[in-house]
Amino acid sequence: MSASARPRRLRRAFVPTAGVSAVTFLLLLAPSGAAARPGDEVRPRSLHLTMSGAGTRLYDVTVDTLRVTLTVSKGGQLASYATRGRVSRHQVKADFGRFGKVSLHFRGKRRPFPSPPQKRSKPRTTRTVCRGRRPQRQVGRFRGTIEFDGQQGYTRLAVGKLHGEVRRSYRQVCRRVPVRKHEHRHPREAVASSASADPFGFNLTLLSARSRVGRSLTRFTAISLEPPKGIPVPREDLFSVITASLQEKVGRVRVFRSAMQFAPPKRVRISRRGVDPATARLALAAPFSGRARYRAADGGSPANWTGDLGVRLLGSGLLPLTGPHFHVVLCRVSAFNPRRSCFRRAEARAARASSAWRR
């Protein structure tokens, strides 16, 4: 097989998927360079371009590669549009159909990577040693065209140049090696007795609803902290993390929209452990509207999820979040040991939706 045929075959075989928060896609290329031994970590080559600008109504608009993803965010709301495009270290081109297009050329200069924040931790016992070419970072300007028109006209963007950067990494073979005693730079810190993780009976309560209609997938989650009886907790320290999202495909563009909200206890009321059947009542603030009620299965009666609760996501009308077509789960886990699968899946969805909140 020729050298030029390998990247083409791998590009056809590799199908990238969306991740949490700002999305990074890696283009895997053919192996080359140093040989790997058992226990080594092989880091593949990758190319990552990113740039951002401001749309109307103070929305942040970011373009990321590779599958080219255009992300719009404001406050606790986010919408991303992903499609295939042509990407190299000099240019980005993609057609988003009815939403717009991207055609940019990059010119920049090499710059060092930003230093990671210092974190207090225990002294390292191992360190990573890598063989291969070091990653490179260029910072400069993208010139050309970004045309974007959000559905329902929530924001628009049309610019000729944007600040951005290109990051290139090369194939490396890495191995963990022990750290010698003289390499420890910091003395061992004392651990306070209060660091002991005594669970005290605190639980996390999860209410999750999901509905698939055609090629659209709607999800809703509410995660709340439930203190044990007899332990007073200030009301300002109790809240629920609310997320809602809609995934769909419009033409060849994959669209993901989400909203996140921190709700006080009065907005989310879930029956305590031991109450049978379990119930929940929700009345949320904007961008949510309406109310919802959940009642678990009881004897011969099936579980039901009723009300007029809905949410307005970026570029969408009112999205219903209740009804018989929703599958609803209510589960509890220890706040200090949340291992149940129902919570792990909801936690991942909340992390993805919260990427807009952290911006």
MOTA-V195714 format. One record per backbone hydrogen bond with DSSP energy under -1.0 kcal/mol. NH is the residue of the N-H (numbers start at 1). CO is the residue of the C=O. If there is no record, write none. Layout:
NH/CO
NH/CO
This chain:
6/2
9/5
10/6
11/7
12/8
13/9
14/10
25/65
40/37
41/174
43/172
46/169
48/167
50/165
51/63
52/163
53/61
55/59
56/156
60/73
61/53
62/71
63/51
64/69
65/49
69/64
70/81
71/62
72/79
73/60
74/77
77/74
78/258
79/72
80/256
81/70
82/254
83/68
86/93
88/91
92/104
93/86
94/102
96/100
99/96
100/97
101/147
102/94
103/145
104/92
105/143
106/90
107/141
109/139
111/137
127/177
129/175
131/173
136/168
138/166
139/109
140/164
141/107
142/162
143/105
144/160
145/103
146/159
147/101
148/157
149/99
150/155
153/150
154/151
157/148
159/146
162/142
164/140
165/50
166/138
167/48
168/136
169/46
172/43
173/131
174/41
175/129
177/127
179/125
183/180
184/181
195/192
196/193
198/196
202/199
203/226
204/333
205/224
206/331
207/222
208/329
209/220
210/327
211/218
213/216
216/213
217/247
218/211
219/245
220/209
221/243
222/207
223/241
224/205
226/203
231/228
237/234
238/235
240/263
241/223
242/261
243/221
244/259
245/219
246/257
247/217
248/255
250/253
253/250
254/82
255/248
256/80
257/246
258/78
259/244
260/76
261/242
263/240
267/264
269/281
271/279
275/272
280/294
281/269
282/292
283/267
288/285
289/310
292/282
293/306
294/280
295/304
296/278
298/301
301/298
304/295
306/293
308/291
309/291
310/289
311/319
312/287
316/313
319/311
321/309
323/305
326/323
327/210
329/208
331/206
333/204
335/202
337/334
339/337
344/340
345/341
346/342
347/343
348/344
349/345
350/346
351/347
352/348
353/349
354/350
355/352
356/353
358/354
